[in-house]
Structures are given as C-alpha cells and as structure tokens.
C-alpha cells in the first residue's frame, strides 16, 4: 500500500512563511536558532517535538525555515532554548534584554569556575595536611608549584 501524493506539504498561504516577507524572516531566524542550539539532526527534531508537543513534521518545517512556530509552541521553544530566545528578542528589537541574558549567563559561568577553584584548593590543602613532611602554608592556601 502506498501513501497518496497529497498531504505531504502545507498548502501555500495558510499561515506559513509563504506570505509576507516578515513571516519568511521570522521562520528563517527561528530555523537558524534551532540549528545553532541543536544541530540539523533528527535527535534535535525529536527534542523540539518533545519540548513543544508539536508533530515532528511540523518541527521539520521549522528547522527548514518553511514555517515558524506560533503561540504556545514559540513560548515552549523560548523556555527551553536561549538561542531561540535571543533570535526572538532580536526580531522584536529588544537587544537590551539580550545583553541582560548574556550577562546572567556569564555570571553563572564565573560562579561555577569559583566553586571549582575553591574545591581544588580545598583538596590540595587536605592533601598537604595529611602529609607529615609538608606543613600547611600560612593563610590556608596550598603551595602550588609553577610549571611553565
């Protein structure tokens, strides 16, 4: 049994990117953001379908830039993908909010590095304290040999 030829594609002009130039720009920007965030793989399509509850065929059209998500689907994408959020804010002319988002991400990254450095310093201090040969240096910070 073969599938009919009809029904494989969305009809032209039904809310897709075929109409107005702004719709094409929106669809292509969302597609580019999805590709940056998840890559052009089937796993990315399945991930977006799970995030949004949309049909995989619909998500494939988003990835291809033929059509863009609307309403609840767009809200779900923005909730799960910073790339889509940034693209949406740029299209809306709200670049100042993009700066705040990037600043918050940078702050989080610095905090993670500080936590890792403190754990490393504590681990080295603990190893030095266990060693009877090497007393702990003043100030509680370990002596770290310089190897350049």
N, C-alpha and C positions, 0 to 999 in steps of 0.2 A: 504494500500500500504506500503510495507516495502522497506527500503533502501538496496542497494546492499552491499555485503560484501567488495567489492573492493573500494578503495578510502578513507578508513578511516585512513590510515597511510602513511607516506612518504616512498618512496622506499629507500632501503639501498644504500648508496654510492652516493647519489645525493646532495652533498654539505652539508650534515648533520654531526653529530658528530660520525657517524659510522666508518668513515675512519681513519684518523690519530689520534694518541694519543693526540697531541696538540689541536685538534678540540674538543675532549672529555673534556679536561681540561678547555678550554675556555667556552664551553657550561655549564659545571657544576659550574664554578665560577660565571658566569652570573646568573644562576639559584639561587645559594646561595645568591647573592647580591639582587636579586629581592625578595626572601623570607625575607631577613633581612629588606628590605625597605618597603615592602607592605604586607608581610604575605602570606600564601598559600590560600588566599580566592578568590572567584570568583570576588569580587569587585576589588581586585588587578589586576586580569587578564583584567578586563574591563578598568581599569585605564591605564595600559600599552598599551592596544589596542588603546585607545584614544590618548595617547602621541605619538605613533608611526604610527598610521594609518594601522597597521598590522591586519590581520584577527585573531579573538580570538583563533582559532585552532592553529595558528602559535605561538601565545603568550603562550598558554598552553604547547606547546612543549619547549619553552624557560624556563618556570617555572619548567618543568620536567627535564631539563638538557639534553634532547634528541638532541636538535639543538640549536645553538646560533644565535643571530641576526647578520646581516651584514650591512655594508654600512650605508644608511640613517637611518635605524632602530636603529643601535647602536649609531649613533650620537644623535638621539632623546632621547634614554634612558639615555645617559651620560648627556644630557642637563637637564633632569628632576630628575635624581636620583644620589645623591652623593655616595650612596653605589655602584652603577654600575660603576661610575667614578673611585672610589678607587680600585675596583676589576680590572678594565681595566688597570689602571696605574701600579698595582702590576704585572699583566701579562706582561706588556710591560717593566718591570724592571725600572720604573721611580718612585721609592719610595720617592725620594726627593721632588717631586711635591705633594705627599700625605701629607707631613709634612706642606707644604705651605697652602694647602687647610684646614687642621685641625687648623692651626694657625689662619687663617682668620675667621673660624667658632668660635673659642674661643674668638677672639677679638670682634666679633659681640655680643656674649653672654655677655661679660663683659660690653659692651656699653649699652645693654638692662637692665642689673642689675643697672648700674649707673643712668640711666634715671628713673627707678622705685624708687630708693632710693631718688633721688632729688625730685620727685613728692611727695613721702611720707613725706619728711622733710618739703616741702613747705606746704602741707596740715596740718601738725601738727603746723607749725608756724602760719598759718592762723587761726587755731582754738584757739591758745593761744592769738593771737592779738585780737580776738573777745571777749575773756573773760576779764572782768574788774578786776577780782580777781588776775589774774596771769600776771604780766608784761613779755614781751618777754625777754629772756636772752641776754646778750651781745654776739655779734658775729653772731646773726641771726639764730642760731641753737636751736631747741627746747630742753627742758629738757626731756629726755626720762627716765622714771623710770626703774630701773633694777629689773627684776623679775626672780630669778633663782630658 
